[in-house]
């Protein structure tokens, strides 16, 4: 083997080493890129988790608001029902008052008729007394003559 072949073998070995170094460097760069991609994926996953957590909190708040709205609606229904019952009771009280006034009017009318009949009876009594007095007077006059 001569020097030139040896030189060529060393040169080829150097070239192979250099290529191996370049391949290793490329592999390192690919690994670094993969690490960066993995880190980005981790950050995206973390962001998704945070968004999911926020969505859960928003859903919980919406549920609570819906529950409060339901309770408010239930209270409004109860208030409306109570108002209806109060209105119905007021109507019944007014109706009963009207019936009492009507009965009072009827009683007053009956009393008026009783007073009228009493007046008529009194008037008839006075007429009867007058007639009796006149009859007695006529009778007396007959005796005097």
C-alpha positions in Angstrom: 0.0 0.0 0.0 1.4 3.1 -0.8 1.0 6.6 0.7 -1.4 7.7 -1.9 -3.8 4.8 -1.0 -3.3 5.5 2.6 -3.9 9.2 2.1 -7.1 8.2 0.1 -8.2 5.9 2.9 -7.6 8.6 5.5 -9.4 11.1 3.4 -12.3 8.7 2.9 -12.4 8.0 6.6 -12.4 11.8 7.3 -15.2 12.2 4.8 -17.1 9.4 6.4 -16.6 10.9 9.8 -17.6 14.3 8.5 -20.7 12.7 6.9 -21.4 10.9 10.2 -21.0 14.1 12.1 -23.4 15.8 9.7 -25.9 13.0 10.0 -25.6 13.2 13.8 -26.0 16.9 13.6 -29.1 16.5 11.4 -30.4 13.9 13.8 -29.8 16.3 16.7 -31.6 19.0 14.8 -34.5 16.6 14.0 -34.6 15.7 17.7 -34.6 19.3 18.7 -37.4 20.0 16.2 -39.4 17.0 17.5 -38.8 18.4 21.1 -40.1 21.8 20.0 -43.1 20.2 18.3 -43.8 18.1 21.4 -43.5 21.3 23.5 -45.9 23.1 21.2 -48.3 20.1 21.4 -48.0 20.2 25.2 -48.8 23.9 25.2 -51.7 23.4 22.8 -52.9 20.5 25.1 -52.5 22.8 28.1 -54.5 25.6 26.3 -57.2 23.1 25.4 -57.3 21.9 29.0 -57.7 25.5 30.2 -60.4 26.2 27.6 -62.1 23.0 28.7 -61.9 24.1 32.3 -63.3 27.5 31.4 -66.0 25.9 29.4 -66.9 23.7 32.4 -66.9 26.8 34.7 -69.1 28.7 32.2 -71.4 25.6 31.9 -71.6 25.5 35.7 -72.4 29.2 35.9 -75.0 28.8 33.2 -76.5 25.9 35.1 -76.6 28.0 38.3 -78.1 30.9 36.4 -80.7 28.6 34.9 -81.5 27.2 38.4 -81.9 30.7 39.7 -84.1 31.6 36.8 -86.2 28.5 37.5 -86.5 29.5 41.2 -87.5 33.0 40.2 -90.0 31.6 37.7 -91.4 29.3 40.4 -91.6 32.3 42.8 -93.4 34.3 40.2 -95.8 31.5 39.6 -96.5 31.2 43.3 -97.0 35.0 43.5 -99.3 34.9 40.5 -101.2 32.0 42.1 -101.5 34.0 45.4 -102.6 37.1 43.5 -105.3 35.0 41.7 -106.5 33.6 45.0 -106.5 37.1 46.6 -108.4 38.5 43.6 -110.9 35.6 43.8 -111.3 36.2 47.6 -111.8 39.9 47.0 -114.4 39.1 44.4 -116.2 36.7 46.8 -116.0 39.4 49.6 -117.4 42.0 47.2 -120.2 39.6 46.1 -121.0 38.9 49.8 -121.0 42.6 50.5 -123.4 43.1 47.6 -125.6 40.4 48.8 -125.6 41.9 52.3 -126.5 45.3 50.9 -129.3 43.7 48.8 -130.6 41.9 51.9 -130.4 45.2 53.8 -132.4 46.9 51.1 -134.9 44.1 51.1 -135.2 44.3 54.9 -135.5 48.1 54.6 -138.2 47.7 52.0 -140.0 45.2 54.3 -139.6 47.7 57.2 -141.0 50.4 55.0 -144.0 48.2 54.1 -144.5 47.4 57.8 -144.4 51.2 58.6 -146.8 51.9 55.8 -149.1 49.2 57.0 -148.9 50.5 60.5 -149.6 54.0 59.2 -152.6 52.6 57.3 -153.8 50.7 60.4 -153.3 53.9 62.5 -155.3 55.9 59.9 -158.0 53.2 59.9 -158.0 53.2 63.6 -158.4 57.0 63.6 -161.2 56.6 61.1 -162.8 54.0 63.2 -162.5 56.2 66.3 -163.9 59.1 64.4 -166.8 57.0 63.1 -167.4 55.7 66.6 -167.3 59.2 68.0 -169.7 60.3 65.2 -172.0 57.4 65.9 -171.9 58.3 69.6 -172.6 61.9 68.8 -175.4 61.0 66.5 -176.8 58.7 69.1 -176.6 61.4 71.7 -178.3 63.8 69.4 -181.1 61.4 68.9 -181.6 61.2 72.6 -181.7 64.9 73.1 -184.3 65.5 70.6 
